[in-house]
Amino acid sequence: MKRLCTICARSGSKGVMNKNLRQLAGKPLLAYSILQAKISKLFQTIAVSSDSAEILNIANAWGADYLIQRPPHLATDHAPKIPVIQHVLHTVETSFQQHFDVIVDLDVTSPLRYASDIKDVVSLLETKQVSNVITGTPARRSPYFNLVEVNHEGIVQLSKPLPKPVFCRQDAPKSYDLNASIYAWQREALLKHPTIFNQDTRLYIMPEERSIDIDSELDFQFVEFLMDKRREKRNEDLL
């Protein structure tokens, strides 16, 4: 079983300036995903894709196996991520003249995952033989109970009302926030059905404290606080 880890790190950021390069608890944000992939010992190749030479230099310094200069059309603000991952796969397979069976993408902006989370996601993908696995955490708001929308007339209503109303959150169907941490595919599923939602997609549930996706300065501060707490435990899996 050959496994490829992809890490996609575009330059620039609207929410947090140059966040992929920014120091987080003594390391560049990018370094955490590379180190977690290496600690998991799952991958034949860890490939980093970026439109930034500086990011690629940092990736090389922290142990990435393969560096890919991302084409401009895949590095815009509106470029979807799955074509970038496909580009990484094609580039690495062409270079190594071999196919990978499993592709796992680690999002740079979700550094609180454990290496053991990556192992568990891959185990779920391979033991269940499903197309793909995505990660999430129990949602703070429920579309059946306290998540609302405002219609074109300015009227507030539940996002997803049920035929029989529920009066406490515990009685509502379980809902999850996608935490943008780990995405895993079987090779053919990624190439033939480039989506995160397939008929057999599975969800790996992570706790909230490992599910913060850095999209703002406040997110960065929360993650930095949690990272500092981890360092006190001196556990390799926690980095």
One Martini backbone bead per residue (centre of mass of N, CA, C, O) as a GRO file, in nm:
protein
  239
    1MET     BB    1   0.089   0.041   0.028
    2LYS     BB    2   0.062   0.359  -0.116
    3ARG     BB    3   0.137   0.685   0.028
    4LEU     BB    4   0.014   1.023   0.002
    5CYS     BB    5   0.116   1.345   0.107
    6THR     BB    6  -0.063   1.651   0.113
    7ILE     BB    7   0.051   2.005   0.102
    8CYS     BB    8  -0.129   2.313   0.084
    9ALA     BB    9   0.054   2.640   0.034
   10ARG     BB   10  -0.045   2.940   0.000
   11SER     BB   11  -0.003   3.252  -0.060
   12GLY     BB   12  -0.138   3.438   0.136
   13SER     BB   13  -0.398   3.630   0.331
   14LYS     BB   14  -0.688   3.763   0.459
   15GLY     BB   15  -0.704   3.699   0.776
   16VAL     BB   16  -0.384   3.606   0.783
   17MET     BB   17  -0.083   3.713   0.742
   18ASN     BB   18   0.117   3.480   0.631
   19LYS     BB   19   0.036   3.209   0.796
   20ASN     BB   20   0.223   2.972   0.685
   21LEU     BB   21   0.490   3.141   0.804
   22ARG     BB   22   0.410   3.166   1.080
   23GLN     BB   23   0.473   3.169   1.408
   24LEU     BB   24   0.412   2.868   1.619
   25ALA     BB   25   0.544   2.782   1.894
   26GLY     BB   26   0.844   2.794   1.725
   27LYS     BB   27   0.691   2.743   1.444
   28PRO     BB   28   0.593   2.701   1.149
   29LEU     BB   29   0.290   2.622   1.053
   30LEU     BB   30   0.376   2.417   0.830
   31ALA     BB   31   0.544   2.215   1.010
   32TYR     BB   32   0.322   2.047   1.149
   33SER     BB   33   0.224   1.876   0.909
   34ILE     BB   34   0.492   1.746   0.842
   35LEU     BB   35   0.551   1.617   1.121
   36GLN     BB   36   0.293   1.448   1.142
   37ALA     BB   37   0.347   1.276   0.892
   38LYS     BB   38   0.617   1.158   0.993
   39ILE     BB   39   0.518   1.034   1.265
   40SER     BB   40   0.309   0.830   1.135
   41LYS     BB   41   0.451   0.642   0.909
   42LEU     BB   42   0.266   0.626   0.621
   43PHE     BB   43   0.466   0.767   0.406
   44GLN     BB   44   0.650   0.780   0.112
   45THR     BB   45   0.525   1.079   0.055
   46ILE     BB   46   0.588   1.436   0.102
   47ALA     BB   47   0.393   1.697  -0.043
   48VAL     BB   48   0.452   2.035  -0.151
   49SER     BB   49   0.233   2.306  -0.243
   50SER     BB   50   0.336   2.615  -0.416
   51ASP     BB   51   0.373   2.974  -0.508
   52SER     BB   52   0.616   2.978  -0.289
   53ALA     BB   53   0.948   2.982  -0.226
   54GLU     BB   54   0.947   3.018   0.081
   55ILE     BB   55   0.766   2.780   0.150
   56LEU     BB   56   0.942   2.561   0.011
   57ASN     BB   57   1.190   2.608   0.188
   58ILE     BB   58   1.055   2.531   0.454
   59ALA     BB   59   0.968   2.249   0.372
   60ASN     BB   60   1.257   2.147   0.330
   61ALA     BB   61   1.363   2.208   0.624
   62TRP     BB   62   1.116   2.009   0.751
   63GLY     BB   63   1.105   1.734   0.541
   64ALA     BB   64   1.015   1.735   0.269
   65ASP     BB   65   1.023   1.536  -0.029
   66TYR     BB   66   0.831   1.729  -0.217
   67LEU     BB   67   0.836   1.998  -0.456
   68ILE     BB   68   0.572   2.230  -0.575
   69GLN     BB   69   0.498   2.437  -0.834
   70ARG     BB   70   0.232   2.624  -0.861
   71PRO     BB   71   0.008   2.711  -1.068
   72PRO     BB   72  -0.158   3.003  -1.113
   73HIS     BB   73  -0.456   2.876  -1.158
   74LEU     BB   74  -0.411   2.730  -0.852
   75ALA     BB   75  -0.351   3.036  -0.685
   76THR     BB   76  -0.615   3.151  -0.635
   77ASP     BB   77  -0.880   3.253  -0.442
   78HIS     BB   78  -1.088   3.053  -0.630
   79ALA     BB   79  -0.939   2.797  -0.608
   80PRO     BB   80  -0.978   2.484  -0.578
   81LYS     BB   81  -0.836   2.209  -0.406
   82ILE     BB   82  -0.859   1.939  -0.561
   83PRO     BB   83  -0.690   2.014  -0.816
   84VAL     BB   84  -0.431   2.043  -0.652
   85ILE     BB   85  -0.411   1.750  -0.555
   86GLN     BB   86  -0.410   1.628  -0.837
   87HIS     BB   87  -0.151   1.767  -0.927
   88VAL     BB   88   0.031   1.634  -0.723
   89LEU     BB   89  -0.018   1.344  -0.803
   90HIS     BB   90   0.074   1.363  -1.099
   91THR     BB   91   0.359   1.472  -1.044
   92VAL     BB   92   0.466   1.243  -0.862
   93GLU     BB   93   0.403   1.001  -1.045
   94THR     BB   94   0.576   1.095  -1.281
   95SER     BB   95   0.846   1.111  -1.127
   96PHE     BB   96   0.824   0.802  -0.994
   97GLN     BB   97   0.672   0.591  -1.164
   98GLN     BB   98   0.400   0.574  -0.975
   99HIS     BB   99   0.145   0.458  -0.770
  100PHE     BB  100  -0.106   0.564  -0.551
  101ASP     BB  101  -0.357   0.454  -0.327
  102VAL     BB  102  -0.324   0.694  -0.112
  103ILE     BB  103  -0.468   1.015  -0.021
  104VAL     BB  104  -0.343   1.278   0.200
  105ASP     BB  105  -0.476   1.576   0.336
  106LEU     BB  106  -0.317   1.857   0.495
  107ASP     BB  107  -0.411   2.128   0.668
  108VAL     BB  108  -0.232   2.396   0.769
  109THR     BB  109  -0.479   2.544   0.945
  110SER     BB  110  -0.478   2.245   1.119
  111PRO     BB  111  -0.246   2.185   1.380
  112LEU     BB  112  -0.408   2.006   1.621
  113ARG     BB  113  -0.353   1.753   1.530
  114TYR     BB  114  -0.276   1.423   1.536
  115ALA     BB  115  -0.107   1.155   1.428
  116SER     BB  116  -0.337   0.959   1.517
  117ASP     BB  117  -0.554   1.078   1.334
  118ILE     BB  118  -0.428   0.993   1.070
  119LYS     BB  119  -0.429   0.691   1.125
  120ASP     BB  120  -0.740   0.664   1.167
  121VAL     BB  121  -0.828   0.759   0.890
  122VAL     BB  122  -0.676   0.545   0.724
  123SER     BB  123  -0.802   0.301   0.860
  124LEU     BB  124  -1.094   0.363   0.777
  125LEU     BB  125  -1.048   0.363   0.471
  126GLU     BB  126  -0.915   0.068   0.448
  127THR     BB  127  -1.119  -0.114   0.607
  128LYS     BB  128  -1.388  -0.003   0.452
  129GLN     BB  129  -1.346   0.071   0.153
  130VAL     BB  130  -1.369   0.372   0.084
  131SER     BB  131  -1.341   0.662  -0.088
  132ASN     BB  132  -1.370   0.853   0.182
  133VAL     BB  133  -1.236   1.085   0.438
  134ILE     BB  134  -1.354   1.301   0.689
  135THR     BB  135  -1.349   1.584   0.914
  136GLY     BB  136  -1.493   1.646   1.251
  137THR     BB  137  -1.718   1.827   1.475
  138PRO     BB  138  -1.924   1.903   1.700
  139ALA     BB  139  -2.175   2.115   1.684
  140ARG     BB  140  -2.284   2.416   1.827
  141ARG     BB  141  -2.493   2.424   1.596
  142SER     BB  142  -2.832   2.362   1.497
  143PRO     BB  143  -3.046   2.337   1.222
  144TYR     BB  144  -3.292   2.220   1.421
  145PHE     BB  145  -3.259   2.463   1.663
  146ASN     BB  146  -3.001   2.724   1.645
  147LEU     BB  147  -3.003   2.760   1.326
  148VAL     BB  148  -3.031   3.045   1.114
  149GLU     BB  149  -3.237   3.227   0.880
  150VAL     BB  150  -3.284   3.488   0.630
  151ASN     BB  151  -3.508   3.592   0.433
  152HIS     BB  152  -3.622   3.809   0.181
  153GLU     BB  153  -3.821   3.939   0.422
  154GLY     BB  154  -3.660   3.912   0.712
  155ILE     BB  155  -3.719   3.625   0.812
  156VAL     BB  156  -3.687   3.406   1.073
  157GLN     BB  157  -3.537   3.071   1.042
  158LEU     BB  158  -3.482   2.764   1.030
  159SER     BB  159  -3.264   2.583   0.840
  160LYS     BB  160  -3.393   2.278   0.952
  161PRO     BB  161  -3.687   2.180   0.973
  162LEU     BB  162  -3.908   1.982   1.146
  163PRO     BB  163  -4.205   1.828   1.169
  164LYS     BB  164  -4.100   1.796   1.471
  165PRO     BB  165  -4.027   1.978   1.714
  166VAL     BB  166  -3.751   2.088   1.906
  167PHE     BB  167  -3.651   2.183   2.266
  168CYS     BB  168  -3.366   2.036   2.247
  169ARG     BB  169  -3.059   1.961   2.134
  170GLN     BB  170  -3.048   1.651   2.215
  171ASP     BB  171  -3.306   1.587   2.009
  172ALA     BB  172  -3.136   1.637   1.779
  173PRO     BB  173  -2.971   1.578   1.524
  174LYS     BB  174  -2.664   1.518   1.445
  175SER     BB  175  -2.395   1.757   1.414
  176TYR     BB  176  -2.124   1.883   1.194
  177ASP     BB  177  -1.809   2.024   1.169
  178LEU     BB  178  -1.594   2.101   0.946
  179ASN     BB  179  -1.224   2.115   1.009
  180ALA     BB  180  -1.003   2.102   0.784
  181SER     BB  181  -0.774   1.863   0.834
  182ILE     BB  182  -0.866   1.572   0.696
  183TYR     BB  183  -0.804   1.405   0.377
  184ALA     BB  184  -0.921   1.091   0.231
  185TRP     BB  185  -0.821   0.880  -0.053
  186GLN     BB  186  -0.882   0.701  -0.307
  187ARG     BB  187  -0.750   0.730  -0.603
  188GLU     BB  188  -1.000   0.687  -0.795
  189ALA     BB  189  -1.187   0.883  -0.647
  190LEU     BB  190  -1.024   1.143  -0.689
  191LEU     BB  191  -1.022   1.126  -1.011
  192LYS     BB  192  -1.342   1.062  -1.069
  193HIS     BB  193  -1.449   1.209  -0.775
  194PRO     BB  194  -1.407   1.545  -0.711
  195THR     BB  195  -1.499   1.501  -0.385
  196ILE     BB  196  -1.619   1.495  -0.040
  197PHE     BB  197  -1.901   1.370  -0.158
  198ASN     BB  198  -2.002   1.049  -0.124
  199GLN     BB  199  -2.186   0.761  -0.083
  200ASP     BB  200  -1.929   0.652   0.129
  201THR     BB  201  -1.868   0.865   0.320
  202ARG     BB  202  -1.666   0.936   0.599
  203LEU     BB  203  -1.651   1.021   0.955
  204TYR     BB  204  -1.410   1.181   1.155
  205ILE     BB  205  -1.404   1.241   1.497
  206MET     BB  206  -1.319   1.544   1.661
  207PRO     BB  207  -1.225   1.743   1.888
  208GLU     BB  208  -1.236   2.077   1.945
  209GLU     BB  209  -0.924   2.105   2.041
  210ARG     BB  210  -0.854   1.978   1.723
  211SER     BB  211  -1.054   2.197   1.525
  212ILE     BB  212  -0.899   2.452   1.457
  213ASP     BB  213  -0.937   2.694   1.200
  214ILE     BB  214  -0.732   2.923   1.057
  215ASP     BB  215  -0.910   3.256   0.984
  216SER     BB  216  -0.793   3.432   1.225
  217GLU     BB  217  -0.650   3.599   1.478
  218LEU     BB  218  -0.807   3.452   1.701
  219ASP     BB  219  -0.743   3.167   1.615
  220PHE     BB  220  -0.439   3.192   1.650
  221GLN     BB  221  -0.448   3.245   1.957
  222PHE     BB  222  -0.580   2.983   2.038
  223VAL     BB  223  -0.368   2.791   1.920
  224GLU     BB  224  -0.127   2.901   2.075
  225PHE     BB  225  -0.233   2.830   2.354
  226LEU     BB  226  -0.259   2.519   2.304
  227MET     BB  227   0.036   2.471   2.225
  228ASP     BB  228   0.160   2.556   2.494
  229LYS     BB  229   0.021   2.332   2.657
  230ARG     BB  230   0.152   2.093   2.508
  231ARG     BB  231   0.453   2.149   2.570
  232GLU     BB  232   0.425   2.068   2.874
  233LYS     BB  233   0.396   1.746   2.804
  234ARG     BB  234   0.617   1.626   2.614
  235ASN     BB  235   0.477   1.511   2.341
  236GLU     BB  236   0.527   1.406   2.027
  237ASP     BB  237   0.226   1.397   1.926
  238LEU     BB  238   0.197   1.718   2.007
  239LEU     BB  239   0.465   1.894   1.944
   0.00000   0.00000   0.00000
